[in-house]
Amino acid sequence: MDNSIFTGNRYETWKFEKLILANGEYVHGGWITEYIEDASISIDFERDISGTAKFKIDNSLDIDYLADRIKIYYCLSGYEFPLGVYMPLQSPQHFQDTDVTRNIQAYDQLKALEDDKITTSFSIVSASVITDEIESVLSGVGTWVKYNVEPSTETLPADKSYEIGTSKLFIINSLLNMINYYPIWVSGNGVFRAIPWNSVQNITWYFQGDSLNLYEPDVTRDTDYTNAYNKVLIIANQLSSSANLYKEWSMEDEGIETHPFSYTNIGRYVTKVFYSEASSQDYVDLRAIREIRKMMELAETIDYPHAFITSRENDGLPYQGDHFKFKNTELSIDETYKIIRHDWNLNVGQSVISKIRRVTEPQT
């Protein structure tokens, strides 16, 4: 894909597709673009259900609001970037003058995992491959489910049980957390995804603030150390009668003693304790590094509007672990930031409103 399509003049459109359930799979049920009067999406990786959408739809549309799904595409220069598959669950009608419309609240397919709760206690035996168990839970949600879980050889060190009424979303994210994966999310094509956390940032775009600037001159920079810490203590819950797995890690251990909130700078430790299940000591150690780095994301955020961009030819949504590099001369910024949220009104000329959090690299 030629990234120059994002830096020149744009002729942008959107397409909306109805997906219907047939023979256990969601398939094309027709293009419904002409019935969509307004739409917006929000992707927030701090929510359990990260993707939501709103639609204003002409009441004449033939759609099953309980079973059908709506898939969105952003179209530019011959490319069609999928922006998610959404479950329209709330559909109040509105009459004004001679028109009847429905204002739809919709959710991405994580809602199906949240709604599906186990009706008997659910146990996983020791030595089970954790990613295999996650795929088994996903397969049990429905034949329509498509997933891509990056495989791992990590196994459960002891039996693990979940109580009646626990959602499958909670079970999956609990298992992912044991092996230091990001929480599960859904791609623009409606595929459930899970990948391991990585200390190397996946930078998908560099906003340079130059003549090809893609963001508007309306940038809010916020710094807040209210919930900051400079040392973590990871205590893994006892999955068996063996001793707890344990790790203590500080900013100094991570090689970032120059950080403003480090012990070196403020002269005291602010310790945060995490109780977590883990499959091995190696994963407890990695969790400690991850949590110290996550703290560095707490301090500084940037909110700004920008034109739509993506680094993936077949997907228009950000992935867990995606980052932007962001430069702004007036604020003396040229740093790497993790993508936290995207909000976008799907109308011509409207910008994506992003929230990103700064990631500080260890000093070398």
Contacts in CASP RR format, 6 or more apart in sequence:
PFRMAT RR
TARGET T0000
AUTHOR 0000-0000-0000
METHOD contacts of the structure
MODEL  1
MDNSIFTGNRYETWKFEKLILANGEYVHGGWITEYIEDASISIDFERDIS
GTAKFKIDNSLDIDYLADRIKIYYCLSGYEFPLGVYMPLQSPQHFQDTDV
TRNIQAYDQLKALEDDKITTSFSIVSASVITDEIESVLSGVGTWVKYNVE
PSTETLPADKSYEIGTSKLFIINSLLNMINYYPIWVSGNGVFRAIPWNSV
QNITWYFQGDSLNLYEPDVTRDTDYTNAYNKVLIIANQLSSSANLYKEWS
MEDEGIETHPFSYTNIGRYVTKVFYSEASSQDYVDLRAIREIRKMMELAE
TIDYPHAFITSRENDGLPYQGDHFKFKNTELSIDETYKIIRHDWNLNVGQ
SVISKIRRVTEPQT
1 79 0 8 1.000
1 313 0 8 1.000
3 309 0 8 1.000
3 311 0 8 1.000
5 76 0 8 1.000
5 77 0 8 1.000
5 79 0 8 1.000
6 76 0 8 1.000
6 214 0 8 1.000
6 307 0 8 1.000
6 308 0 8 1.000
6 309 0 8 1.000
7 212 0 8 1.000
7 214 0 8 1.000
8 212 0 8 1.000
10 76 0 8 1.000
10 77 0 8 1.000
10 307 0 8 1.000
11 76 0 8 1.000
11 77 0 8 1.000
12 74 0 8 1.000
12 75 0 8 1.000
12 76 0 8 1.000
12 308 0 8 1.000
12 348 0 8 1.000
12 349 0 8 1.000
13 75 0 8 1.000
13 348 0 8 1.000
14 33 0 8 1.000
14 36 0 8 1.000
14 39 0 8 1.000
14 72 0 8 1.000
14 73 0 8 1.000
14 74 0 8 1.000
14 75 0 8 1.000
14 346 0 8 1.000
15 31 0 8 1.000
15 33 0 8 1.000
15 72 0 8 1.000
15 73 0 8 1.000
15 75 0 8 1.000
15 80 0 8 1.000
16 31 0 8 1.000
16 32 0 8 1.000
16 33 0 8 1.000
16 35 0 8 1.000
16 36 0 8 1.000
16 39 0 8 1.000
16 70 0 8 1.000
16 71 0 8 1.000
16 72 0 8 1.000
16 73 0 8 1.000
17 28 0 8 1.000
17 29 0 8 1.000
17 30 0 8 1.000
17 31 0 8 1.000
17 32 0 8 1.000
17 70 0 8 1.000
17 71 0 8 1.000
17 72 0 8 1.000
17 73 0 8 1.000
18 28 0 8 1.000
18 29 0 8 1.000
18 30 0 8 1.000
18 31 0 8 1.000
18 32 0 8 1.000
18 63 0 8 1.000
18 68 0 8 1.000
18 69 0 8 1.000
18 70 0 8 1.000
19 26 0 8 1.000
19 27 0 8 1.000
19 28 0 8 1.000
19 29 0 8 1.000
19 68 0 8 1.000
19 69 0 8 1.000
19 70 0 8 1.000
19 71 0 8 1.000
19 85 0 8 1.000
20 26 0 8 1.000
20 27 0 8 1.000
20 28 0 8 1.000
20 29 0 8 1.000
20 64 0 8 1.000
20 67 0 8 1.000
20 68 0 8 1.000
21 67 0 8 1.000
21 68 0 8 1.000
21 144 0 8 1.000
24 142 0 8 1.000
24 143 0 8 1.000
24 144 0 8 1.000
25 143 0 8 1.000
25 144 0 8 1.000
26 69 0 8 1.000
26 85 0 8 1.000
26 144 0 8 1.000
29 68 0 8 1.000
32 57 0 8 1.000
32 61 0 8 1.000
32 63 0 8 1.000
32 70 0 8 1.000
35 57 0 8 1.000
35 58 0 8 1.000
35 60 0 8 1.000
35 61 0 8 1.000
36 55 0 8 1.000
36 56 0 8 1.000
36 57 0 8 1.000
36 58 0 8 1.000
37 56 0 8 1.000
37 57 0 8 1.000
37 58 0 8 1.000
37 101 0 8 1.000
38 54 0 8 1.000
38 55 0 8 1.000
38 56 0 8 1.000
38 345 0 8 1.000
38 346 0 8 1.000
38 347 0 8 1.000
39 53 0 8 1.000
39 54 0 8 1.000
39 55 0 8 1.000
39 56 0 8 1.000
39 72 0 8 1.000
39 345 0 8 1.000
39 346 0 8 1.000
40 53 0 8 1.000
40 54 0 8 1.000
40 343 0 8 1.000
40 344 0 8 1.000
40 345 0 8 1.000
40 346 0 8 1.000
41 51 0 8 1.000
41 52 0 8 1.000
41 53 0 8 1.000
41 54 0 8 1.000
41 72 0 8 1.000
41 83 0 8 1.000
41 84 0 8 1.000
41 86 0 8 1.000
41 342 0 8 1.000
41 343 0 8 1.000
41 344 0 8 1.000
41 346 0 8 1.000
42 51 0 8 1.000
42 52 0 8 1.000
42 53 0 8 1.000
42 341 0 8 1.000
42 342 0 8 1.000
42 343 0 8 1.000
42 344 0 8 1.000
43 50 0 8 1.000
43 51 0 8 1.000
43 317 0 8 1.000
43 318 0 8 1.000
43 341 0 8 1.000
43 342 0 8 1.000
43 343 0 8 1.000
44 50 0 8 1.000
44 51 0 8 1.000
44 340 0 8 1.000
44 341 0 8 1.000
45 183 0 8 1.000
45 185 0 8 1.000
45 318 0 8 1.000
45 320 0 8 1.000
45 339 0 8 1.000
45 340 0 8 1.000
45 341 0 8 1.000
46 340 0 8 1.000
46 341 0 8 1.000
48 110 0 8 1.000
48 114 0 8 1.000
48 169 0 8 1.000
48 173 0 8 1.000
48 183 0 8 1.000
49 107 0 8 1.000
49 108 0 8 1.000
49 110 0 8 1.000
49 111 0 8 1.000
49 114 0 8 1.000
49 169 0 8 1.000
50 108 0 8 1.000
50 110 0 8 1.000
50 185 0 8 1.000
50 186 0 8 1.000
51 84 0 8 1.000
51 86 0 8 1.000
51 107 0 8 1.000
51 108 0 8 1.000
51 110 0 8 1.000
51 186 0 8 1.000
52 86 0 8 1.000
52 105 0 8 1.000
52 106 0 8 1.000
52 107 0 8 1.000
52 108 0 8 1.000
53 70 0 8 1.000
53 72 0 8 1.000
53 84 0 8 1.000
53 86 0 8 1.000
53 104 0 8 1.000
53 105 0 8 1.000
53 106 0 8 1.000
53 107 0 8 1.000
53 108 0 8 1.000
54 103 0 8 1.000
54 104 0 8 1.000
54 105 0 8 1.000
54 106 0 8 1.000
55 70 0 8 1.000
55 88 0 8 1.000
55 102 0 8 1.000
55 103 0 8 1.000
55 104 0 8 1.000
55 106 0 8 1.000
56 101 0 8 1.000
56 102 0 8 1.000
56 103 0 8 1.000
56 104 0 8 1.000
57 63 0 8 1.000
57 101 0 8 1.000
57 102 0 8 1.000
57 104 0 8 1.000
58 99 0 8 1.000
58 100 0 8 1.000
58 101 0 8 1.000
58 102 0 8 1.000
59 93 0 8 1.000
59 99 0 8 1.000
59 100 0 8 1.000
59 101 0 8 1.000
59 102 0 8 1.000
61 102 0 8 1.000
63 88 0 8 1.000
65 88 0 8 1.000
65 89 0 8 1.000
65 91 0 8 1.000
65 102 0 8 1.000
65 104 0 8 1.000
66 89 0 8 1.000
68 88 0 8 1.000
69 85 0 8 1.000
69 86 0 8 1.000
69 87 0 8 1.000
69 88 0 8 1.000
69 109 0 8 1.000
70 85 0 8 1.000
70 86 0 8 1.000
70 88 0 8 1.000
70 106 0 8 1.000
71 82 0 8 1.000
71 84 0 8 1.000
71 85 0 8 1.000
71 86 0 8 1.000
71 190 0 8 1.000
72 82 0 8 1.000
72 83 0 8 1.000
72 84 0 8 1.000
72 86 0 8 1.000
72 346 0 8 1.000
73 80 0 8 1.000
73 81 0 8 1.000
73 82 0 8 1.000
73 83 0 8 1.000
74 80 0 8 1.000
74 81 0 8 1.000
74 83 0 8 1.000
74 308 0 8 1.000
74 316 0 8 1.000
74 346 0 8 1.000
75 81 0 8 1.000
76 308 0 8 1.000
79 313 0 8 1.000
81 308 0 8 1.000
81 310 0 8 1.000
81 312 0 8 1.000
81 314 0 8 1.000
81 315 0 8 1.000
81 316 0 8 1.000
82 187 0 8 1.000
82 188 0 8 1.000
82 189 0 8 1.000
82 190 0 8 1.000
82 314 0 8 1.000
82 315 0 8 1.000
82 316 0 8 1.000
82 317 0 8 1.000
83 188 0 8 1.000
83 316 0 8 1.000
83 317 0 8 1.000
83 346 0 8 1.000
84 108 0 8 1.000
84 186 0 8 1.000
84 187 0 8 1.000
84 188 0 8 1.000
84 189 0 8 1.000
84 190 0 8 1.000
84 317 0 8 1.000
85 108 0 8 1.000
85 109 0 8 1.000
85 186 0 8 1.000
85 188 0 8 1.000
85 189 0 8 1.000
85 190 0 8 1.000
86 106 0 8 1.000
86 107 0 8 1.000
86 108 0 8 1.000
87 106 0 8 1.000
87 107 0 8 1.000
87 108 0 8 1.000
87 109 0 8 1.000
87 111 0 8 1.000
87 112 0 8 1.000
88 104 0 8 1.000
88 105 0 8 1.000
88 106 0 8 1.000
89 105 0 8 1.000
89 106 0 8 1.000
89 107 0 8 1.000
89 111 0 8 1.000
90 104 0 8 1.000
90 105 0 8 1.000
90 106 0 8 1.000
91 102 0 8 1.000
91 103 0 8 1.000
91 104 0 8 1.000
92 102 0 8 1.000
92 103 0 8 1.000
93 100 0 8 1.000
93 101 0 8 1.000
93 102 0 8 1.000
94 100 0 8 1.000
94 101 0 8 1.000
94 102 0 8 1.000
94 103 0 8 1.000
108 186 0 8 1.000
108 190 0 8 1.000
109 186 0 8 1.000
109 190 0 8 1.000
109 192 0 8 1.000
110 169 0 8 1.000
110 184 0 8 1.000
110 185 0 8 1.000
110 186 0 8 1.000
112 141 0 8 1.000
112 145 0 8 1.000
113 138 0 8 1.000
113 141 0 8 1.000
113 167 0 8 1.000
113 168 0 8 1.000
113 169 0 8 1.000
113 172 0 8 1.000
113 184 0 8 1.000
113 192 0 8 1.000
114 167 0 8 1.000
114 168 0 8 1.000
114 169 0 8 1.000
115 167 0 8 1.000
116 141 0 8 1.000
116 167 0 8 1.000
116 168 0 8 1.000
117 165 0 8 1.000
117 166 0 8 1.000
117 167 0 8 1.000
117 168 0 8 1.000
118 162 0 8 1.000
118 164 0 8 1.000
118 165 0 8 1.000
118 166 0 8 1.000
118 168 0 8 1.000
118 171 0 8 1.000
119 164 0 8 1.000
119 165 0 8 1.000
120 164 0 8 1.000
121 161 0 8 1.000
121 162 0 8 1.000
121 163 0 8 1.000
121 164 0 8 1.000
122 161 0 8 1.000
122 162 0 8 1.000
122 166 0 8 1.000
122 171 0 8 1.000
123 159 0 8 1.000
123 160 0 8 1.000
123 161 0 8 1.000
123 162 0 8 1.000
124 133 0 8 1.000
124 156 0 8 1.000
124 159 0 8 1.000
124 160 0 8 1.000
124 161 0 8 1.000
125 156 0 8 1.000
125 159 0 8 1.000
126 155 0 8 1.000
126 156 0 8 1.000
126 157 0 8 1.000
126 158 0 8 1.000
126 159 0 8 1.000
126 239 0 8 1.000
126 240 0 8 1.000
127 155 0 8 1.000
127 156 0 8 1.000
128 155 0 8 1.000
128 156 0 8 1.000
129 152 0 8 1.000
129 153 0 8 1.000
129 154 0 8 1.000
129 155 0 8 1.000
130 152 0 8 1.000
130 154 0 8 1.000
130 155 0 8 1.000
130 156 0 8 1.000
130 175 0 8 1.000
130 178 0 8 1.000
130 179 0 8 1.000
130 279 0 8 1.000
131 149 0 8 1.000
131 150 0 8 1.000
131 151 0 8 1.000
131 152 0 8 1.000
131 154 0 8 1.000
131 179 0 8 1.000
131 194 0 8 1.000
133 156 0 8 1.000
133 175 0 8 1.000
134 149 0 8 1.000
134 172 0 8 1.000
134 175 0 8 1.000
134 176 0 8 1.000
134 194 0 8 1.000
135 147 0 8 1.000
135 149 0 8 1.000
137 168 0 8 1.000
137 171 0 8 1.000
137 172 0 8 1.000
137 175 0 8 1.000
138 145 0 8 1.000
138 147 0 8 1.000
138 149 0 8 1.000
138 168 0 8 1.000
138 172 0 8 1.000
138 192 0 8 1.000
139 145 0 8 1.000
140 168 0 8 1.000
141 168 0 8 1.000
145 192 0 8 1.000
146 190 0 8 1.000
146 191 0 8 1.000
146 192 0 8 1.000
147 191 0 8 1.000
147 192 0 8 1.000
147 193 0 8 1.000
147 194 0 8 1.000
148 187 0 8 1.000
148 191 0 8 1.000
148 192 0 8 1.000
148 193 0 8 1.000
148 194 0 8 1.000
149 192 0 8 1.000
149 193 0 8 1.000
149 194 0 8 1.000
150 181 0 8 1.000
150 194 0 8 1.000
150 195 0 8 1.000
150 196 0 8 1.000
152 179 0 8 1.000
152 181 0 8 1.000
152 196 0 8 1.000
154 178 0 8 1.000
154 179 0 8 1.000
154 279 0 8 1.000
154 280 0 8 1.000
154 283 0 8 1.000
155 279 0 8 1.000
156 178 0 8 1.000
156 239 0 8 1.000
156 279 0 8 1.000
157 239 0 8 1.000
157 240 0 8 1.000
157 242 0 8 1.000
157 279 0 8 1.000
157 280 0 8 1.000
158 239 0 8 1.000
158 240 0 8 1.000
158 242 0 8 1.000
159 239 0 8 1.000
159 240 0 8 1.000
160 239 0 8 1.000
160 277 0 8 1.000
162 170 0 8 1.000
162 171 0 8 1.000
162 174 0 8 1.000
169 184 0 8 1.000
172 184 0 8 1.000
172 194 0 8 1.000
173 183 0 8 1.000
173 184 0 8 1.000
174 277 0 8 1.000
176 182 0 8 1.000
176 183 0 8 1.000
176 184 0 8 1.000
176 194 0 8 1.000
177 183 0 8 1.000
177 276 0 8 1.000
177 277 0 8 1.000
178 276 0 8 1.000
178 277 0 8 1.000
178 278 0 8 1.000
178 279 0 8 1.000
178 283 0 8 1.000
179 196 0 8 1.000
179 278 0 8 1.000
179 279 0 8 1.000
179 283 0 8 1.000
180 196 0 8 1.000
180 197 0 8 1.000
180 283 0 8 1.000
180 286 0 8 1.000
180 287 0 8 1.000
180 290 0 8 1.000
181 194 0 8 1.000
181 195 0 8 1.000
181 196 0 8 1.000
181 197 0 8 1.000
182 194 0 8 1.000
182 195 0 8 1.000
182 196 0 8 1.000
182 197 0 8 1.000
182 320 0 8 1.000
182 321 0 8 1.000
183 320 0 8 1.000
184 192 0 8 1.000
184 193 0 8 1.000
184 194 0 8 1.000
185 192 0 8 1.000
185 193 0 8 1.000
185 319 0 8 1.000
185 320 0 8 1.000
186 192 0 8 1.000
186 193 0 8 1.000
187 193 0 8 1.000
187 315 0 8 1.000
187 317 0 8 1.000
187 319 0 8 1.000
188 315 0 8 1.000
188 316 0 8 1.000
188 317 0 8 1.000
189 314 0 8 1.000
189 315 0 8 1.000
193 319 0 8 1.000
193 320 0 8 1.000
195 319 0 8 1.000
195 320 0 8 1.000
195 321 0 8 1.000
197 286 0 8 1.000
197 290 0 8 1.000
197 321 0 8 1.000
198 321 0 8 1.000
199 289 0 8 1.000
199 290 0 8 1.000
199 293 0 8 1.000
201 321 0 8 1.000
201 323 0 8 1.000
201 336 0 8 1.000
201 338 0 8 1.000
201 359 0 8 1.000
202 319 0 8 1.000
202 321 0 8 1.000
202 322 0 8 1.000
202 323 0 8 1.000
203 323 0 8 1.000
203 324 0 8 1.000
203 325 0 8 1.000
203 336 0 8 1.000
204 309 0 8 1.000
204 310 0 8 1.000
204 311 0 8 1.000
204 312 0 8 1.000
204 318 0 8 1.000
204 322 0 8 1.000
204 323 0 8 1.000
204 324 0 8 1.000
204 339 0 8 1.000
205 309 0 8 1.000
205 311 0 8 1.000
205 324 0 8 1.000
205 325 0 8 1.000
206 324 0 8 1.000
206 325 0 8 1.000
206 326 0 8 1.000
206 327 0 8 1.000
207 213 0 8 1.000
207 214 0 8 1.000
207 215 0 8 1.000
207 306 0 8 1.000
207 324 0 8 1.000
207 325 0 8 1.000
207 326 0 8 1.000
207 327 0 8 1.000
208 327 0 8 1.000
209 215 0 8 1.000
209 327 0 8 1.000
209 328 0 8 1.000
209 329 0 8 1.000
214 306 0 8 1.000
214 307 0 8 1.000
214 309 0 8 1.000
215 304 0 8 1.000
215 305 0 8 1.000
215 306 0 8 1.000
215 307 0 8 1.000
215 351 0 8 1.000
216 304 0 8 1.000
216 305 0 8 1.000
216 306 0 8 1.000
216 351 0 8 1.000
218 304 0 8 1.000
218 305 0 8 1.000
219 302 0 8 1.000
219 303 0 8 1.000
219 304 0 8 1.000
219 328 0 8 1.000
219 331 0 8 1.000
220 302 0 8 1.000
220 303 0 8 1.000
220 304 0 8 1.000
221 300 0 8 1.000
221 301 0 8 1.000
221 302 0 8 1.000
221 331 0 8 1.000
221 333 0 8 1.000
222 300 0 8 1.000
222 301 0 8 1.000
222 302 0 8 1.000
222 303 0 8 1.000
223 299 0 8 1.000
223 300 0 8 1.000
224 298 0 8 1.000
224 299 0 8 1.000
224 301 0 8 1.000
225 260 0 8 1.000
225 261 0 8 1.000
225 298 0 8 1.000
225 299 0 8 1.000
227 298 0 8 1.000
228 261 0 8 1.000
228 270 0 8 1.000
228 295 0 8 1.000
228 298 0 8 1.000
228 299 0 8 1.000
229 261 0 8 1.000
229 270 0 8 1.000
229 271 0 8 1.000
229 272 0 8 1.000
229 295 0 8 1.000
230 250 0 8 1.000
230 251 0 8 1.000
230 259 0 8 1.000
230 261 0 8 1.000
230 262 0 8 1.000
230 263 0 8 1.000
230 266 0 8 1.000
230 269 0 8 1.000
230 270 0 8 1.000
230 271 0 8 1.000
230 295 0 8 1.000
231 248 0 8 1.000
231 249 0 8 1.000
231 250 0 8 1.000
231 251 0 8 1.000
231 263 0 8 1.000
231 269 0 8 1.000
231 270 0 8 1.000
231 271 0 8 1.000
231 272 0 8 1.000
232 247 0 8 1.000
232 248 0 8 1.000
232 249 0 8 1.000
232 250 0 8 1.000
232 271 0 8 1.000
232 272 0 8 1.000
232 273 0 8 1.000
232 274 0 8 1.000
232 288 0 8 1.000
232 291 0 8 1.000
232 292 0 8 1.000
232 295 0 8 1.000
233 246 0 8 1.000
233 247 0 8 1.000
233 248 0 8 1.000
233 271 0 8 1.000
233 272 0 8 1.000
233 273 0 8 1.000
233 274 0 8 1.000
234 245 0 8 1.000
234 246 0 8 1.000
234 247 0 8 1.000
234 248 0 8 1.000
234 249 0 8 1.000
234 274 0 8 1.000
234 276 0 8 1.000
234 278 0 8 1.000
234 284 0 8 1.000
234 287 0 8 1.000
234 288 0 8 1.000
234 291 0 8 1.000
235 244 0 8 1.000
235 245 0 8 1.000
235 246 0 8 1.000
235 273 0 8 1.000
235 274 0 8 1.000
235 275 0 8 1.000
235 276 0 8 1.000
236 244 0 8 1.000
236 245 0 8 1.000
236 246 0 8 1.000
236 275 0 8 1.000
236 276 0 8 1.000
236 277 0 8 1.000
236 278 0 8 1.000
236 284 0 8 1.000
237 244 0 8 1.000
237 275 0 8 1.000
237 276 0 8 1.000
237 277 0 8 1.000
238 244 0 8 1.000
239 277 0 8 1.000
245 278 0 8 1.000
245 280 0 8 1.000
245 281 0 8 1.000
245 284 0 8 1.000
246 284 0 8 1.000
247 281 0 8 1.000
247 284 0 8 1.000
247 285 0 8 1.000
247 287 0 8 1.000
247 288 0 8 1.000
248 288 0 8 1.000
249 285 0 8 1.000
249 288 0 8 1.000
249 289 0 8 1.000
249 291 0 8 1.000
249 292 0 8 1.000
250 262 0 8 1.000
250 263 0 8 1.000
250 269 0 8 1.000
250 292 0 8 1.000
251 257 0 8 1.000
251 259 0 8 1.000
251 261 0 8 1.000
251 262 0 8 1.000
251 263 0 8 1.000
251 264 0 8 1.000
251 292 0 8 1.000
252 262 0 8 1.000
252 263 0 8 1.000
252 264 0 8 1.000
253 292 0 8 1.000
254 289 0 8 1.000
254 292 0 8 1.000
254 293 0 8 1.000
254 362 0 8 1.000
255 362 0 8 1.000
255 363 0 8 1.000
256 262 0 8 1.000
256 292 0 8 1.000
256 296 0 8 1.000
256 360 0 8 1.000
256 361 0 8 1.000
256 362 0 8 1.000
256 363 0 8 1.000
257 263 0 8 1.000
257 264 0 8 1.000
257 265 0 8 1.000
257 363 0 8 1.000
258 264 0 8 1.000
258 265 0 8 1.000
258 363 0 8 1.000
259 265 0 8 1.000
259 296 0 8 1.000
259 360 0 8 1.000
260 266 0 8 1.000
260 299 0 8 1.000
261 270 0 8 1.000
261 295 0 8 1.000
261 299 0 8 1.000
263 269 0 8 1.000
272 291 0 8 1.000
272 295 0 8 1.000
274 287 0 8 1.000
274 291 0 8 1.000
276 284 0 8 1.000
276 287 0 8 1.000
278 284 0 8 1.000
278 287 0 8 1.000
293 359 0 8 1.000
293 360 0 8 1.000
296 358 0 8 1.000
296 359 0 8 1.000
296 360 0 8 1.000
297 338 0 8 1.000
297 357 0 8 1.000
297 358 0 8 1.000
297 359 0 8 1.000
298 357 0 8 1.000
299 358 0 8 1.000
300 357 0 8 1.000
300 358 0 8 1.000
301 340 0 8 1.000
301 355 0 8 1.000
301 356 0 8 1.000
301 357 0 8 1.000
301 358 0 8 1.000
302 326 0 8 1.000
302 333 0 8 1.000
302 337 0 8 1.000
302 354 0 8 1.000
302 355 0 8 1.000
302 356 0 8 1.000
302 357 0 8 1.000
302 358 0 8 1.000
303 353 0 8 1.000
303 354 0 8 1.000
303 355 0 8 1.000
304 326 0 8 1.000
304 353 0 8 1.000
304 354 0 8 1.000
305 351 0 8 1.000
305 352 0 8 1.000
305 353 0 8 1.000
305 354 0 8 1.000
306 351 0 8 1.000
306 352 0 8 1.000
306 354 0 8 1.000
307 351 0 8 1.000
307 352 0 8 1.000
308 316 0 8 1.000
308 344 0 8 1.000
308 352 0 8 1.000
310 316 0 8 1.000
310 317 0 8 1.000
317 342 0 8 1.000
318 339 0 8 1.000
318 342 0 8 1.000
321 338 0 8 1.000
321 339 0 8 1.000
322 338 0 8 1.000
322 339 0 8 1.000
323 336 0 8 1.000
323 337 0 8 1.000
323 338 0 8 1.000
323 339 0 8 1.000
323 356 0 8 1.000
323 359 0 8 1.000
324 336 0 8 1.000
324 337 0 8 1.000
324 339 0 8 1.000
324 354 0 8 1.000
324 356 0 8 1.000
325 334 0 8 1.000
325 335 0 8 1.000
325 336 0 8 1.000
325 337 0 8 1.000
326 333 0 8 1.000
326 334 0 8 1.000
326 335 0 8 1.000
326 336 0 8 1.000
326 337 0 8 1.000
326 356 0 8 1.000
327 333 0 8 1.000
327 334 0 8 1.000
328 334 0 8 1.000
335 358 0 8 1.000
335 359 0 8 1.000
336 358 0 8 1.000
336 359 0 8 1.000
336 361 0 8 1.000
337 356 0 8 1.000
337 357 0 8 1.000
337 358 0 8 1.000
337 359 0 8 1.000
338 356 0 8 1.000
338 357 0 8 1.000
338 358 0 8 1.000
338 359 0 8 1.000
339 354 0 8 1.000
339 356 0 8 1.000
340 355 0 8 1.000
340 356 0 8 1.000
340 357 0 8 1.000
341 354 0 8 1.000
341 355 0 8 1.000
342 352 0 8 1.000
342 353 0 8 1.000
342 354 0 8 1.000
343 352 0 8 1.000
343 353 0 8 1.000
343 354 0 8 1.000
344 350 0 8 1.000
344 351 0 8 1.000
344 352 0 8 1.000
344 353 0 8 1.000
END
